[in-house]
Amino acid sequence: MTGAAMKEGAVSDVNPNPNRPDPIMTVDGAPFWRAANEGRFVAQKCGGCGRLWHPPRPICPECRSKDRQEQPLSGRGTVISWVMPIHPPAFGFDQPPVVALVEVEEGLRFVTNVENVAPQDMRFGMKVEVAFATTRGGHKIPVFHPAKEG
Amino acid sequence: MVDRNSQAAIVGIGQTEFSRNSGRSEQQLMAEAVLAALDDAGIDPKDVDGCLTFDLDHSDEVDLMRNLGCREIKYTLRTPQGGASSVTTLVHAKKAVESGFCDVMVVWRAMNERSAYRFGQPNLQIQPNGKSSTFIEWCMAYGAQTPAVWEALSCGPYMNRYGVTSEDLGRIAVLLRQNAATNPNAWFYGKPITLEDHQNSKWIVAPWLHLLDCCQESDGGVALVITRMDRARDTKSRPARILGAEYAFLNNHEIISDYYEGDLTDLEVSRRVTERLTKAAGISPRETNVAMIYDNFTPQILRQTEGFGFCGRGEAKDYIRDGHMDLDGRTPLSPNGGLMGEAYIHGMNNITEGVRQLRGLAANQVKNVETVFCASGVAGAILGL
């Protein structure tokens, strides 16, 4: 992990949702969550052909390699969809979260949250950058904040 | 294409009452619905040799046989993908009886959904597994915990691109509730809504889904009996032939949480089904007389109306506003009131309504019905006399 990645992923001082559920981790998904817990936002990279995949999977559909590696992502992306669950309230959230679908520069899409933004300022096509939120069990998971520039 | 004598037909439909608390087991709902369907067909339970339900159904094949007295089953199947399974069951039932795999197939869905587990509430017991739920791993920690949230997130790009307004969605809810209001079998019988009611109903998922954009939650059981036309000659009720039934499942696409592949404003899966279905049935969904389209949430009606070729992309909101899916329109939408108005038995009560429309016995009977289209996103079927 690079120092820059850690800095990029610094946790916000104010956690709007300290009771956020911990991630559910499957055997095949766990590497993504473990990297996040160390402050790294990564995709699965195929050791055979170099393609990136999300959600993670044990076998590359392009070359059938089982060699799973990690690729750090730039953390920059675009909101391609967003919603706010109001009723029933999302379990573990004291404030209704902005749930978003973010497409990152590398072309992969992630279900995530956009934080540090007022709902009325949410826009399709909004530029965002990765940050990390803390769950009730102390895990760090990737979320996004509005991009500081551009 | 099979000849008419060997073609599959729905010869029996059955159901329990639709409620918010059935007061009895799902096993009992299953047995009551299947027996009602067999009685409707005039077929002895001892002749049942195939059975099919959803992988999410809690009732059991062993119990089905024990309650009904079936002797020997030659074929059983459970279909994945939640409510998308509803029309998928017809795809398998048709092929099973036409191939001779079995002769009399019963299809059922029985659930105490409203009183026992409510799909609309965050479910903390749900685990990523083979019951179409692996996506949960990527959603739960972000507060995407209910079907309404998953659906709204996947519909957003469509809504945004085509400028669909909440009023556009509201017109769908008003239409379905208007149909339910004159269907004594519907939970919302006698309870139509106005566009104002829709607009004033609480937010479920901002900025797309108000309460009245979401289907209700229900307890109940629904069943079908399917056999070949040569055997259908002896049945009590008029057979509804399954002219075509097709299904598609596309790489990197999920069902309700369809986020990861391609242009999210398009419903490619429905277009693929339409191509094959039109070829198999000899007519297209648009040429049928009644459209029973899975209405878990109002945006689904827009996307499927386009996906199954009733109108062009981005045109569904205007197609509906112009009355083409009204009871007296070109292709009436769910005259029973759909899942929003009649009951949410995971789509199966939309199929029984299709059969009633063909028999000419529906509460809101459309005139001169010769063909009915049934759809649940990934699957489509055309029924005919």
Interface residues (C-beta under 8 A of the other chain):
Chain A: R20 P21 D22 P23 I24 M25 T26 G29 H54 P55 P61 I80 S81 W82 V83 M84 P85 I86 H87 P88 A90 F91 G92 F93 P96 P97 V99 A100 L101 R109 F110 V111 T112 N113 P119 F124 T135 I141 V143
Chain B: G120 Q121 P122 L124 Q127 P128 T134 F135 I136 E137 W138 C139 M140 A141 Y142 G143 A144 Q145 T146 A148 V149 A152 L153 S154 G156 P157 N160 K202 W203 I204 V205 A206 P207 W208 L211 N251 S257 Y259 Y260 L264
